[in-house]
Structure formats: structure tokens, C-alpha cells
Amino acid sequence: EVHLVESGGGLIQPGGSLRLSCAASGFTFNTYSMHWVRQAPGKGLEWLSFINSNSATIYYADSVKGRFTVSRDNAKNSLFLLMDSLRAEDSAVYYCTREHLIPFDYWGQGTLVTVSS
Amino acid sequence: EVVLTQSPATLSLSPGERATLSCRASESVDNFLAWFQQKPGQAPRLLIYDASNRATGIPDRFSGSGSGTDFTLTISSLEPEDFALYFCQQRSYMYSFGQGTKLEIK
């Protein structure tokens, strides 16, 4: 069974850094591209970042370009999101999701990031 | 950036009725359009991908249509569990989501 489990969220002060992780199981992780998507409280979904299966292709939304860095460790079936220079507007639930032949078919349950002093 | 505009923002219907949700793209996304359902406190759930393909396990009362810039999600006969938020998403040029349609019980 496919599982995606995010972790690493929490309360962080503005300007701080946080590293999110997404642990994958139940599928061949190194054949899938992965994404990060976030959702601010009571708001819609915002796509953040894409990384292909071998990390050769990476994309970011303009809102996080230059502040967020996506990476993966295929040996450990893990996806990461390093978030620097955090702002209040980065407060959201952060989801990881996968893409291969069928895009965004499985999602994790999300990890909550709160940026506040 | 491809902007997706969903309408209506809120749709009030009764169980058994037909629901029609719209998603319009600011430029052509070919058929690279997906629909998701989200319930409170849950992650989004893929319903339809590539405009008209139902995802695994999705009941056949859900159907998608359209291409280019205009897309529709139709729920043929609403069940109580269908009242939720619905988002469209494109992957033709980068990725983006619509702002959502809330389907509520009338």
C-alpha cells in the first residue's frame, strides 16, 4: 500500500529555517517525480515545487523561488523541503504528492508549519 | 503563469441532484487538467486526471470533460459524501490550482 508521511513541521519565528521530510513506502520511489503543495488555513491549494526521479529537473513556484530548496534521497525513499527566510504567509499545511503516469494520485496527510513570533 | 478560474465559488444542491462544476484556464492546457475533492482535515483526493480519466476507485457518477481552456466536472447524482471542496489543477505549463468550489447541502 502506498504511504507518504510528512514530518518536520512546527512553530518557527519569521526569518527562520525549517526542513520538511516526506517518507515514501509501498511503491518504487526512484521512478516517481515528487511535488510539494501547501494550503494556508481556510485557503486553497498552492503548488510549490517539483523534482523528477533522478533530481535532474527541479521547478519552483515564484512565491518560494530562492527561499525553498527541494531534494530527495532515493536510497532512503525520502523527499525533503528546506525552507529558509520564512514569512508569516508561509504558514500552511505542507503536503507531498507523487507523479508518474497518473499525476498527484497519492498525497500524504500533511505537516503544519506556523511562522509566528 | 496559467490561471485557473473555478465557478461557482459555492454550489448549493440536494442529494440526488446533478452537480456541474466549471474550471476555465487563462490559456490552453490541452487536456492536462485534473480534479480533486477535499474534505475538512483531509488531504486532497484525485478524482479525474487528463480531463476525463477517472482515478482508481472513483465512482462512475463522477465524470470530467473539456479540453483547451474550458473544463467541467459533473457529479450525476449527489451522494451525502460528495459535499466537499473541489479543486481543478493544470500541469500543461508548470502547475497551478483553481481557487476551489464548495459544494454544500441545500
HADDOCK unambig.tbl for C-alpha pairs under 7 A between the chains (distance, minus, plus):
assign (segid A and resid 44 and name CA) (segid B and resid 99 and name CA) 5.52 0.50 0.50
assign (segid A and resid 44 and name CA) (segid B and resid 100 and name CA) 6.51 0.50 0.50
assign (segid A and resid 45 and name CA) (segid B and resid 97 and name CA) 6.27 0.50 0.50
assign (segid A and resid 46 and name CA) (segid B and resid 96 and name CA) 6.94 0.50 0.50
assign (segid A and resid 46 and name CA) (segid B and resid 97 and name CA) 6.52 0.50 0.50
assign (segid A and resid 47 and name CA) (segid B and resid 95 and name CA) 6.39 0.50 0.50
assign (segid A and resid 47 and name CA) (segid B and resid 96 and name CA) 5.97 0.50 0.50
assign (segid A and resid 104 and name CA) (segid B and resid 46 and name CA) 6.78 0.50 0.50
assign (segid A and resid 105 and name CA) (segid B and resid 46 and name CA) 5.56 0.50 0.50
assign (segid A and resid 107 and name CA) (segid B and resid 43 and name CA) 6.47 0.50 0.50
assign (segid A and resid 108 and name CA) (segid B and resid 43 and name CA) 6.87 0.50 0.50
assign (segid A and resid 109 and name CA) (segid B and resid 42 and name CA) 6.70 0.50 0.50
assign (segid A and resid 109 and name CA) (segid B and resid 43 and name CA) 5.49 0.50 0.50
